[in-house]
Amino acid sequence: MFAVPAAVIYIGLVLVPMVMAIGTSTTDSNQFRPVTSFIGLRNYLNLFQDPAYLQVLRNTVILTLIVTVVPNVLGLGIALLLDHRGWVFNVMRAVFFIPVVLSSVVVGVIWEAVLTNDGLLNQILRGLGIAHPPGWLSDPGIALYSIASIICWQSLGVCVVIYLAGLQGIPRELVEAATIDGAGAVQQFRAVTWPLLAPAVTITTVLLLIGGFKTYDQVKVMTNGGPGVGTTYTLAFDVVETGVNGPHVGYGAAKATVMLVLVALVSTLVLRVFQRRELER
């Protein structure tokens, strides 16, 4: 009985919209045309023949890989450094977590002001003698990586907190036993710490993967998909631009459905692989 309200909410807010989106994706629904016709899988066929959409997929894969790997590695390293008692370490933990509680839109606005051609960063670089600093958000070859860097900065605190929780859950007896056996810091990490951090690695990886796939706010605020045509388009941004801001509702629903399937497949695959490794350890 206690699960009924949660089930009703899940069905009403998740399953029903998903089914409606899938149904809409098989039509030529258009905001400027009142008559809607069933067209089967034509939207999906057009989708994968569209070079622009393939570029969107490429952008999303690159961005997702960066925002999954970098915060994971840096977060683990910082957590190892902060795994000590004392008010200084408590303050540092809070400092690293501050970006997490900020809205993605606020973060995007702040960093957009810093990274524009005449922003704070380029003013500092010019002051250091660099006459022509990079166009962090205006150069098509750099813009996507600039956005990825900001997402990494904002996600870092989550990884630090999760890894710190994992580190503090490791029995000290195991570490002391490894020390008595003559294991150095690296050997202790490989034999004791890393295997016991497997659940934390799984959690952070899946969260960052899903976050990378659904990146929208930072792109909208910082580049609006530019510079140029589709340079920093991601799957989520493309869905909104096509089916919400644009008139092609059916085509946008097809893009949303593909995104849903990709996120579900990738996150499930990663979750199973990591959980299998946890059991092996």
C-alpha positions, 0 to 999 in steps of 0.5 A: 500500500505504501508503494501505491502513491509512488507508483501512481506518480511514476506512471503519471510523470514518467511512463505516460509522457514516455509513451506519448513521446514515442507515439508522437515520434511516429507522426508528422506533428507540426506546431504550424499545421493542425492536421497530424498524420501517421508516418511510421518510422520515417522520422527515425530514418531521416534522423540517421541520414541527417549529417547535422544529427550525427554531429550532435551525437559526436558532440554528446559522446565527446562531452559525456566522456570528458565530464565522466572521466575528468571529475571521477579522476580529480574527485578521487584524488582530492578525496584522498587528500581530504581524507583527514580530520581537522577544521581545515579539511572540513572547510575544504570539503565545503568549498569543493561542494559549493558549485554543486548547489548552484543552479546550472544556469547561474554557473553558465552565466558566471563562466560565460562572463569569464570566458567571453573574448573580452572576459576576465580570463582573456583580460588576465592573459592579455595582461600577461603579454598574450596579445591574442588569447583563445576564443574560449566560446567563439572558437568552434574548435574550443567551445565544446571543451570549454563547456565540458570544463565548466561541467567538470568544475561543477560536478567535481564536488559530488565526486569528492563527497561520494568518494570521501564517504567511501573512504571513510567507510573503509575499516581502519583495521584493514589499512592498519593490517596492510601497513603492518604487512609492509605495504606502501601507500600505492600498494595500500591503495591498489589492494585495499582502498580501490577495491572497496571504493568500487560502489562509489566508482559505480555511482559517480560514473553512472550519475556523470554519464546521465548528466553528460547526456542531458546537458542543456543549461550550460549550452543554452546560456554559454553558446546557444549551440554555437559558434557557427551551426551546431558546433556545441549542440548536444542531444538534449539541446537539439531535442528542445530546439527541434520540438519545442523552440522549433515547429517539428514536434514529431521529429523532436519526439523522435530525437527525444526517443533516441536519446532515451534509448541511448541513455538507458542502454549506456547507463544499464551497460555501465551499471552491469559491468561495474557491478560485475567487477564489484562482485569479482573483487 
